[in-house]
Amino acid sequence: MKVILLIAYKELMDALRDKRTMLMVFVITLFGMPFMMVILSESANRYETQVEKKVIWVAGLSHAPELENYVLRQGYQIKAAPADYEQQLQTKNLIDPVLVIDDNFEDKLAEGERPVVTIVMDVANQDSQTGVAPLRRLLQGFASEKAGLNLAMRGVSADILNVVEVRERHLSRTADSGAQLKGALSLMLMLTMVSAGLYAAIDTSAGERERGSLEPLMMNPVPSWAFTLGKWLAVAVLTMMVVVFSVLSIFPATFLVRNETVRIMLQFSASELLLLILVLLPLGLAIAALQIAIAINGKSHKEAQARCTLIVVAAPLVSMVGLFKQGADPVWFKWVPLLAQNQLMTKILNNEVVGVADMLAPVLTCVLITCLALWYVSRKMRRILM
């Protein structure tokens, strides 16, 4: 055990002296989570501003004085759309959808016919898409009011339009309102874990092969599994250090959030963050072992880096498999690394109870992957020596 710890200490010190590893550690730890918080905050601010602002752009409003009167009574500010509004929407100089009114709007309305209005927006312009829903609600309100007035003029109660009374009863919890934001947070933690020990894993395996220092190292009277465990412990410790610091940085990063709604959604207790770390710990150990197993097949640093990039690419893809399912999560999700951890983190972030039984399957899977990867690395080291 002492030999393993000495090897792990030596590898960890070498990793900390490597500029690429330390750059990755500092960038992810110091800037990763704060940057993510700022992005979430600004996205929420942008959406709320676009939805709540009461400004509409209209082309041909002079043809609809009744509609203009209704819009002004709802507290909206009306702006005349520029003549080249289509081009400005495509170039994103205009970020709001444009309401286009036909010339015969008022005539058709007076004759009891259905006039046509057109909402013009650009699919590639996300801001203009956000403003479509409030504009539709405004037009539906005008149509309902106009229909009610027409019925009242004929002595018919407007309640005749309400054939069915619709009520809403929301079952969602308060914590569920920020599901997308919290999903982005869990994805960020996943990417952090995959990237944190990448260069250390490459340097301790393919890097030593390229430098020619692995063969002399293996000629020492120490079994290959001891070298394997030592190198794995060094990479695993570095990986989990970054993950722990990233999770803990959520506390100070919340002060960078300007949106009050997002800030409330991202308020977590110390016990919840500790549980997040415990969920990520087995996965971090498995990823460290898997990265070494993949990197040791590379004869150079560049070759190993290209191989390990597959994990970095595959991790977010596997994590997003849950977006394509319908209904409750399938049982087999618990046995798939990354998917299982994402499932557990979602429960934690939504203040759900996570029991020991929920963590059993992901832990067993990660232990199996870790053992197989370390066994492979140990055998590979003996083949290199031979």
N, C-alpha and C positions, 0 to 999 in steps of 0.2 A: 504493500500500500504506500509505503514511503517513497518507493521508486516512482510509482505512478504520479504522486503529488509533485515530486521534483520535476518530472517531465512536463506535467501540466503547468507548473510555475515557469519553467524555461520557455515553453511555447507561448504562454500568455505574455511574458515580458517581450518576447520577439514580436508578437502581434501589436503590442502597445507602442513599440518603437517604429513600426511600419507606418509611413506617412499616409498611404492610401487607406489603411484600416482606420487610423485615427480620424482622418478626414470624414470617412463614412460615419463613424461613431458620433463625432461632434455635430455634423450636419443633421443627422437624424434625431439625435437627442435634444439638441438645443433649438432647432428650427422646425422640425417635423410637425410636432403637435401644435405649437403656437401658430404655424402657418395654416394648418388644417382648421383651427378654430377661427382664424380671421376669414378664411374662405367661406366657412359655413355662415358666419355672421354677415358677411357682405352679400352672400346669396339670398339670405332671408330678408335683409334690408331691401335689396333690389326687388324682390317679389312683392313684399308688403307695400313698398312705395308705388309700384306699378298698379297694384290692385286697388289701393285705397285712394289714390289721387283722383279727384273728380274733374278731369279735363277730357274732353272729347274733341276730335278733329272731324269736321263735317264738310263735305262738298255738296253744294246745292241746297243748303238749308233754307234759302229764300223760298223754295217751293213747298215748304212744310211749316207754316207758322204755328200750327197747333202742336206739332212735335217740338218745335223750339220752345214754346211756352211750357210744355211739360218738363223738358230737360232742365230749364232754368228753375222751375219750381222744386226740382229734386236737388238743387244746390250745385249743379254742374256748371263748369265754365266751358263755353263753346268757343272753339277756335276754327277759323276758316282754313281748310286744307289747301296747301299750295297746289298750283296747277300740275306740277311734276311730282305729285305725291307717290306715284308708283315707283319712280326711280329712286326717290328718297327713302322709301321703305326697303328697297333692294340694297341700297348702299348703307342702310342703318342710320342715316341722318335723321330719319323720322322713326321714333321708337314706339309710337302708338298706332293702333289700327285706325283706319279712316272709314267713316260712315258716308256712303254715297247715296244720295236721294234722287230718284227719277224726277223729270220735269213735270210729269202729270200726277204727282203724289197727291196733292190737295184735291184735284178733280176726281180722281178715283175714290178717295176717301169720302167725298161729298155724295157720290153716286152709289155708295154702299159696296163698291168693289174693293178688292184687296190690292193696295199699292205695294210696290216693291222697293225695298232698301237693300243695299249691298254693303257688307263689311269687308273691306279690303285689307289684307295683311300678307306678310311674306312668311312662308314656312321656315325659311332659314333665319328669320329675325325673331328670336325667342321673346324679346320684349313685346313685340306686336302681338304675338300669340297670347301672352299673359293678359293683355287688355281686352281680349275678345269676350271672355265670359261676363265681366261687368257690363260691357256694352249690350250683350244679348239680354241680360236681366233688365236693363233700362228700357229696351225696346219692348220686352214682354210686359213690363209695367204700363207702358203707354198703350199697348194693345188692349190690356185688360180694362184700363180706365175708359178708353174710347168705347169699348163694347158695352161697359156698364152704363155710360151716358146714353148711348143709342137705345138701350132697353128702357132706361128711365123715361126717355122722351115718349115712348110708346106705352107707358104705364105698366111696364113689367119690371119686377124686382130684379136687381142685379144678382141676387143670390141664386137665381136659376142657372147661372153659369157654373156654380159650385155644386156639381152633381155629387161629388165625393169629397168628404172632409179628410184631409191627409194630415196625419200627425207623425212626428219623428220621435224615436226613443233611442238614444245613443248608448251603446254598450261598451264603447271603447273607454279604456282607462286614460287618465291624464298623461301617464307616461308614454302611451302609444302615439300621442300627437307628434312626437319627434322621432318616429321610427326611421325615417329616411336619414335624418341627421346622425342618429346613433348607428345606423348601418354603415354610414361613411366612416364613422369613428372606429368601428371594429375592423373595417377593411384597412384603414390606415395602420392599425396595430399589427395586422397580418403582414402587410408589406414591410413594416419596420423589422419584424422578426426574421423574415426571409433575407433581408438585405444586410442586417447588422453584422453577422459573422461571416459573410460571403468571402471577403478578401482574406480573412484569417484562415478559413478552411482551405482556400486555394494555396496560400503561402505555406501552410504546414504540411501539405501533401505534394502537389505538383510543383510548388516552388522549390521544395527541397530536392525533388527529382531533377529539376532543371539546373539547380546549382551543383548537383552531384554530392550533396551532403547526406542524402538519405541512406545510401549504401554503407558508408562508414558508421553512421549512427546505428544501423541494424546489426553491425558486427560486434557490438558490445554484448556482454553476457546477460542480456535482458530479453525476456520473451517478447515476441512481436505484439501479443495482446496487451502487454504493459505499455508499449509505445502508443498503441491504438487508443487505449483508455486515457492516457495522458494528453494526447493531442485533442481527443474529443472533449475532455473536460475543459481544456483551455478555450476552445471555440465555443462550447456551451456556456461557460461563465461569461465570456465577452458578449454573446448573444443576449443572455438574460439580463446582463447589466444594462444594455441599451433598452430592452423592453421595459424593465423596471423603471428606469429614468423617464421613459416616454409616458408610461402610465401615470407616474407621479407628477409629470409636468402638466397634467390636465388641470391641477389646482391653480397654478399661476397663470396658465394659458387662458383660463376663463375671464381673467381681467382684461384681456385683449378683445373680448367679444363685446361689440357695441349694441347688438340687438338684445333687448331685454328678454324676449321670448326664448331665443336660443340659449341665453345664459341660464334661464330657469330650467330648461330641458337638460342642460349639461351639468347640473348640480349633483354630484355623487358623494357618498359618504366614504370614509376611509375603509370601512369593511367591504364595500362594493369594489373598490379599486384593488384591495388585497385579494379578493376572490377572482378578479380579472387576472391577476398575476399567477395565481394558482392554476387557473384554467390554461394559461399560455405556457406554463413551465414544462409540462410533458411534451408539448408540441415543439418548443424551442430545443429541447434535448434531441428529439427525433430529427429535426431539420438540420441541426449541427452535424449529426452522424451521417445523414444522407448527403449533405454537401461534401463532406470529406470523402465518402465512398464514390461520389461522381468525379470529384476533382482529382483523385489519385490515379485515375485512368489517363489523365492528360500528361503528356511528356514535357509540356511547357506551360508557363503561366497563362498565356493567351488561349491555348487550347482548353485548359481547365476552366477558364473564365467563360468561354463560349458554351461549354457543357453545362455549367452551373446556371447560366442565364436561363436555361429551360425551367428551372425551379421558380425563378423570379417571375417569369411569364406565366407559368402554370398556376401559381398560387392565387392571383386574383380571379383567374378564370374558374378555378374550382370553387372559390368562395362565392362566386356569383351564380352557381348552378341553382341555388335556392330561389333565385328570381324567376325561374321558368316553371316552378312547380305551382300547383293550385291546391288550395286547402291546407290542411295540417302537414307538417314536415314528415316525410316517410321515416320509418324506423331505421332504414339502412343509413340515413344521414349520420346517426350516432357512431357509425363504424368507419366513416370516411374522414381522414385528417383534414383540417381546415374547415370543412363543412360542419363537423361536430363542434369545433371550437367556436365557429361563428354562431351556431345555434345557441351555445351556452352563453356567449357574450351578449347576445340579444336578450336572453332571459334576465341576465344580471342588470343590463342597462335599463330594462323595463321594470325593474324592481320585482321580478318574479322569484319564487323560491327555487333554488338549485340544490338538489339533494345529492347524497353520495352516489346513489344509483345512476343519476344522470351523468356523472363524471366517470363512472366505471368503464364504459365501453370506449370512450376516447382515450383514456389512460392506457388501457390494454392494447389498443391499436398502436399508440405511440411507443409503448415499450417493445412491442413486436418489431416495429420498423427500426427502432434503435438497435436492438440486438442483432437483427439481420445485417444492418449496415456495418456495424462494428465487426461482426464476424467476417464479412466480405473484405473490409479494410485490412484486418489481421492476416488473412490468407494472401491478399494482394501484396502486402509487405514482404511476406516470405518468398513469393515468386520473384519479386524485384531483386532480393538478395541472391537468389539462386541463379 
